[in-house]
Structure formats: structure tokens, C-alpha cells
Amino acid sequence: MNGPEKKVFILAVLLLGLGVLVKLSPWDPLPRIETFSYEEESREVFREQNALTWHASKISDSTATESAEAPEKKKPKKAKKAKPAVHFPLAINRATVDELCAIKGVGPKLAEKIIAYRDAHGGFQGPGDLKKVSGIGKKKAENILSFVIFD
């Protein structure tokens, strides 16, 4: 055994000894998995309690501010539409409008144009067909190509 091998061996023995000392010591640095028991019902109860607590705090906050200030008309916040999860690369010959809109630089109108071209010409065979869609130039085609596949 040469010098560097001896150092590695000594280090391994020291680390093994340290592990044994930690294992045998009364102090437990890591919590045991057995001590945590979550059941689906307890999670639901916890979520409901948090929702009620949050709602109650919002009501008390809003009544306190309304009594202190002159009443104002509050505009309702627009609810954001939850976008479906899209996995790339997309099969462009089967993609929906929402999936195409997930591509950077493609909006609803361009997505509809892509689908209209696909329906009219029987699907895309390659990158050249994508450039034939009205509104897609060389740069936009290069951007879209990194997110789609042709099948």
C-alpha cells in the first residue's frame, strides 16, 4: 500500500468509527420515520381547519379595516385559469390549442392557425411545413422547433 492509499484507508476507518459512535450514542441527530404518522383523514382535517382559520382571520381583518376607514367598493379579483400541465416535446400533429399556447411565443391565435393548417393539409411532415403557417417566420419556427416533434 502506498502513501495515498494509506490515507484513504485511515479516513475510511475513521469515518466508520464515527458512524458507530453516532449510532451507539444516546443522542439521535435524525428523527425516526416511525414517529411520524400521517393519515389521509388527518390531512383533510388539518386542511379544513387551516382554511377556516384563514377565512376567519380575513373576515376579522376586513371588518376591522372597514370600520376604521370609509367603505370602499372592492373590485373582485380575476380568477386565473389553471393551465394544464404540458410535457415537452409536444407531438405537433396531436397538440391542442392549450398545449400549443404553452410554447413560448405561441398565443391562442397562432395556435388556432397551426391547427387550421394541420387540419387542411393533413399534418406536419417536418420543419418546412411549420414555416408555411401564416405568422410563423424563420425565428419563430426555430423557437417552436425546440418544443415540438413531428410524428
Secondary structure as UniProt FT lines:
FT   HELIX           3..24
FT   HELIX           33..35
FT   HELIX           40..68
FT   STRAND          90..91
FT   TURN            92..94
FT   HELIX           97..101
FT   TURN            104..105
FT   HELIX           108..121
FT   HELIX           127..131
FT   TURN            134..135
FT   HELIX           138..145
FT   TURN            146..147
FT   STRAND          148..149
//
